[in-house]
Amino acid sequence: MPPRPPLLTIIGNESRLRILLALAKHLDESLTVYKISKFSGLERKVIKAHLRKLIDAELIQAKSYGPIFLYSLNNESTPIQRLMELFKDTRLLSEAPMPLLSYGSRPWKRPRLIGSSTMPAAFPETGQFA
């Protein structure tokens, strides 16, 4: 089996494709890793691992503002132009999956059990606390 071309190897990974789709849906702005994770449904550490490969392949650009990096698609890249045409033709941009994780909501809290060390137990007969 012949080796795959480098570009197909890069975009053949689902996580990298989700990152590209998140950036493509927000062409008018640059995104931080947090926003990419919010729009793609991937964890930030997964995104950081794949961003370097996308930058090395010149598919995305990174701009540094002190400790903050902003990422955007490299619109001057021919592969990106072809990918954008493919995304539009197949309606991937309009039907991109919603994030799997919701970072904006509060985490689910486990209810406390009566009789735990932080809450006294009630006696069922009298309703009095111990």
Phi and psi in degrees as GROMACS dihedral restraints (atoms count N, CA, C in turn):
[ dihedral_restraints ]
;  ai    aj    ak    al  type     phi  dphi    fc
    3     4     5     6     1   -70.2    20    10
    4     5     6     7     1   151.4    20    10
    6     7     8     9     1   -67.8    20    10
    7     8     9    10     1   149.0    20    10
    9    10    11    12     1   -76.0    20    10
   10    11    12    13     1   147.7    20    10
   12    13    14    15     1   -60.4    20    10
   13    14    15    16     1   150.5    20    10
   15    16    17    18     1   -57.6    20    10
   16    17    18    19     1   -37.4    20    10
   18    19    20    21     1   -65.3    20    10
   19    20    21    22     1   -40.2    20    10
   21    22    23    24     1   -67.1    20    10
   22    23    24    25     1   -32.9    20    10
   24    25    26    27     1   -64.9    20    10
   25    26    27    28     1   -39.8    20    10
   27    28    29    30     1   -68.2    20    10
   28    29    30    31     1   -50.9    20    10
   30    31    32    33     1   -86.2    20    10
   31    32    33    34     1    -2.9    20    10
   33    34    35    36     1   -76.9    20    10
   34    35    36    37     1    -7.6    20    10
   36    37    38    39     1   -90.5    20    10
   37    38    39    40     1   131.5    20    10
   39    40    41    42     1   -61.9    20    10
   40    41    42    43     1   -38.6    20    10
   42    43    44    45     1   -65.0    20    10
   43    44    45    46     1   -44.2    20    10
   45    46    47    48     1   -67.1    20    10
   46    47    48    49     1   -34.7    20    10
   48    49    50    51     1   -66.6    20    10
   49    50    51    52     1   -38.5    20    10
   51    52    53    54     1   -64.7    20    10
   52    53    54    55     1   -39.0    20    10
   54    55    56    57     1   -62.7    20    10
   55    56    57    58     1   -45.2    20    10
   57    58    59    60     1   -62.7    20    10
   58    59    60    61     1   -40.2    20    10
   60    61    62    63     1   -65.2    20    10
   61    62    63    64     1   -40.4    20    10
   63    64    65    66     1   -62.8    20    10
   64    65    66    67     1   -42.2    20    10
   66    67    68    69     1   -69.5    20    10
   67    68    69    70     1   -34.9    20    10
   69    70    71    72     1   -69.3    20    10
   70    71    72    73     1   -33.8    20    10
   72    73    74    75     1   -70.1    20    10
   73    74    75    76     1   -20.2    20    10
   75    76    77    78     1  -122.7    20    10
   76    77    78    79     1    57.1    20    10
   78    79    80    81     1   -63.8    20    10
   79    80    81    82     1   -29.9    20    10
   81    82    83    84     1   -79.4    20    10
   82    83    84    85     1    -4.6    20    10
   84    85    86    87     1  -141.5    20    10
   85    86    87    88     1   157.3    20    10
   87    88    89    90     1   -91.7    20    10
   88    89    90    91     1   147.0    20    10
   90    91    92    93     1  -117.0    20    10
   91    92    93    94     1   146.3    20    10
   93    94    95    96     1   -84.0    20    10
   94    95    96    97     1   170.9    20    10
   96    97    98    99     1   -61.0    20    10
   97    98    99   100     1   -37.1    20    10
   99   100   101   102     1   -61.8    20    10
  100   101   102   103     1   -46.0    20    10
  102   103   104   105     1   -68.0    20    10
  103   104   105   106     1   -36.7    20    10
  105   106   107   108     1   -62.2    20    10
  106   107   108   109     1   -40.8    20    10
  108   109   110   111     1   -66.7    20    10
  109   110   111   112     1   -36.1    20    10
  111   112   113   114     1   -65.8    20    10
  112   113   114   115     1   -41.7    20    10
  114   115   116   117     1   -82.7    20    10
  115   116   117   118     1   -25.6    20    10
  117   118   119   120     1   -98.3    20    10
  118   119   120   121     1   -19.9    20    10
  120   121   122   123     1    82.3    20    10
  121   122   123   124     1    10.9    20    10
  123   124   125   126     1   -99.2    20    10
  124   125   126   127     1   155.5    20    10
  126   127   128   129     1   -74.3    20    10
  127   128   129   130     1   152.5    20    10
  129   130   131   132     1   -62.5    20    10
  130   131   132   133     1   -37.7    20    10
  132   133   134   135     1   -67.8    20    10
  133   134   135   136     1   -31.2    20    10
  135   136   137   138     1   -68.6    20    10
  136   137   138   139     1   -41.6    20    10
  138   139   140   141     1   -63.6    20    10
  139   140   141   142     1   -45.6    20    10
  141   142   143   144     1   -60.3    20    10
  142   143   144   145     1   -34.2    20    10
  144   145   146   147     1   -68.1    20    10
  145   146   147   148     1   -32.0    20    10
  147   148   149   150     1   -93.7    20    10
  148   149   150   151     1   -19.2    20    10
  150   151   152   153     1   -62.0    20    10
  151   152   153   154     1   -38.7    20    10
  153   154   155   156     1   -60.8    20    10
  154   155   156   157     1   -42.0    20    10
  156   157   158   159     1   -65.7    20    10
  157   158   159   160     1   -37.8    20    10
  159   160   161   162     1   -69.8    20    10
  160   161   162   163     1   -35.3    20    10
  162   163   164   165     1   -69.6    20    10
  163   164   165   166     1   -43.2    20    10
  165   166   167   168     1   -63.2    20    10
  166   167   168   169     1   -32.2    20    10
  168   169   170   171     1   -82.3    20    10
  169   170   171   172     1     1.3    20    10
  171   172   173   174     1    60.4    20    10
  172   173   174   175     1    32.3    20    10
  174   175   176   177     1   -89.9    20    10
  175   176   177   178     1   -29.3    20    10
  177   178   179   180     1  -130.0    20    10
  178   179   180   181     1   162.6    20    10
  180   181   182   183     1  -117.1    20    10
  181   182   183   184     1   149.4    20    10
  183   184   185   186     1  -123.9    20    10
  184   185   186   187     1   134.6    20    10
  186   187   188   189     1  -120.6    20    10
  187   188   189   190     1   134.0    20    10
  189   190   191   192     1  -101.0    20    10
  190   191   192   193     1   130.0    20    10
  192   193   194   195     1  -124.3    20    10
  193   194   195   196     1    81.6    20    10
  195   196   197   198     1    68.7    20    10
  196   197   198   199     1  -127.1    20    10
  198   199   200   201     1   -80.9    20    10
  199   200   201   202     1    -6.5    20    10
  201   202   203   204     1   -99.7    20    10
  202   203   204   205     1   132.7    20    10
  204   205   206   207     1  -110.5    20    10
  205   206   207   208     1   136.6    20    10
  207   208   209   210     1  -113.7    20    10
  208   209   210   211     1   135.1    20    10
  210   211   212   213     1  -116.9    20    10
  211   212   213   214     1   142.0    20    10
  213   214   215   216     1  -148.9    20    10
  214   215   216   217     1   163.4    20    10
  216   217   218   219     1   -69.3    20    10
  217   218   219   220     1   145.7    20    10
  219   220   221   222     1   -86.5    20    10
  220   221   222   223     1    90.3    20    10
  222   223   224   225     1   -66.8    20    10
  223   224   225   226     1   -16.3    20    10
  225   226   227   228     1   -82.5    20    10
  226   227   228   229     1   -11.3    20    10
  228   229   230   231     1   -78.3    20    10
  229   230   231   232     1   130.0    20    10
  231   232   233   234     1   -61.4    20    10
  232   233   234   235     1   -42.8    20    10
  234   235   236   237     1   -60.2    20    10
  235   236   237   238     1   -36.0    20    10
  237   238   239   240     1   -67.1    20    10
  238   239   240   241     1   -40.3    20    10
  240   241   242   243     1   -61.5    20    10
  241   242   243   244     1   -41.3    20    10
  243   244   245   246     1   -68.7    20    10
  244   245   246   247     1   -38.7    20    10
  246   247   248   249     1   -64.0    20    10
  247   248   249   250     1   -40.1    20    10
  249   250   251   252     1   -63.0    20    10
  250   251   252   253     1   -40.2    20    10
  252   253   254   255     1   -62.4    20    10
  253   254   255   256     1   -42.0    20    10
  255   256   257   258     1   -64.4    20    10
  256   257   258   259     1   -44.0    20    10
  258   259   260   261     1   -60.1    20    10
  259   260   261   262     1   -42.1    20    10
  261   262   263   264     1   -70.7    20    10
  262   263   264   265     1   -41.1    20    10
  264   265   266   267     1   -65.0    20    10
  265   266   267   268     1   -37.6    20    10
  267   268   269   270     1   -94.2    20    10
  268   269   270   271     1     4.8    20    10
  270   271   272   273     1    59.3    20    10
  271   272   273   274     1    28.5    20    10
  273   274   275   276     1   -67.4    20    10
  274   275   276   277     1   -31.2    20    10
  276   277   278   279     1   -68.0    20    10
  277   278   279   280     1   -38.3    20    10
  279   280   281   282     1   -81.5    20    10
  280   281   282   283     1   -23.2    20    10
  282   283   284   285     1  -112.0    20    10
  283   284   285   286     1    21.0    20    10
  285   286   287   288     1   -61.8    20    10
  286   287   288   289     1   142.6    20    10
  288   289   290   291     1   -63.5    20    10
  289   290   291   292     1   145.5    20    10
  291   292   293   294     1   -71.8    20    10
  292   293   294   295     1   157.2    20    10
  294   295   296   297     1   -58.0    20    10
  295   296   297   298     1   142.4    20    10
  297   298   299   300     1   -78.8    20    10
  298   299   300   301     1   -27.6    20    10
  300   301   302   303     1  -113.1    20    10
  301   302   303   304     1   142.2    20    10
  303   304   305   306     1  -108.9    20    10
  304   305   306   307     1   106.7    20    10
  306   307   308   309     1   -84.3    20    10
  307   308   309   310     1   -13.2    20    10
  309   310   311   312     1   -84.1    20    10
  310   311   312   313     1   -16.1    20    10
  312   313   314   315     1   -94.7    20    10
  313   314   315   316     1   161.7    20    10
  315   316   317   318     1   -74.3    20    10
  316   317   318   319     1   145.6    20    10
  318   319   320   321     1   -67.9    20    10
  319   320   321   322     1   150.9    20    10
  321   322   323   324     1   -68.8    20    10
  322   323   324   325     1   131.8    20    10
  324   325   326   327     1  -103.8    20    10
  325   326   327   328     1   136.0    20    10
  327   328   329   330     1   -76.6    20    10
  328   329   330   331     1   132.0    20    10
  330   331   332   333     1   -66.8    20    10
  331   332   333   334     1   147.2    20    10
  333   334   335   336     1   -76.2    20    10
  334   335   336   337     1   145.7    20    10
  336   337   338   339     1   -89.4    20    10
  337   338   339   340     1   140.2    20    10
  339   340   341   342     1   -69.0    20    10
  340   341   342   343     1   134.1    20    10
  342   343   344   345     1    95.8    20    10
  343   344   345   346     1     4.7    20    10
  345   346   347   348     1   -74.0    20    10
  346   347   348   349     1   174.3    20    10
  348   349   350   351     1   -67.7    20    10
  349   350   351   352     1   -18.8    20    10
  351   352   353   354     1   -96.1    20    10
  352   353   354   355     1   -12.4    20    10
  354   355   356   357     1  -135.2    20    10
  355   356   357   358     1   129.0    20    10
  357   358   359   360     1   -68.9    20    10
  358   359   360   361     1   150.9    20    10
  360   361   362   363     1   -82.2    20    10
  361   362   363   364     1   145.0    20    10
  363   364   365   366     1   -99.4    20    10
  364   365   366   367     1   142.1    20    10
  366   367   368   369     1   -82.4    20    10
  367   368   369   370     1   124.0    20    10
  369   370   371   372     1   -61.5    20    10
  370   371   372   373     1   -30.1    20    10
  372   373   374   375     1   -71.3    20    10
  373   374   375   376     1   -44.4    20    10
  375   376   377   378     1  -104.9    20    10
  376   377   378   379     1   -19.5    20    10
  378   379   380   381     1    77.2    20    10
  379   380   381   382     1     4.5    20    10
  381   382   383   384     1   -85.2    20    10
  382   383   384   385     1   148.4    20    10
  384   385   386   387     1   -86.7    20    10
  385   386   387   388     1   148.9    20    10
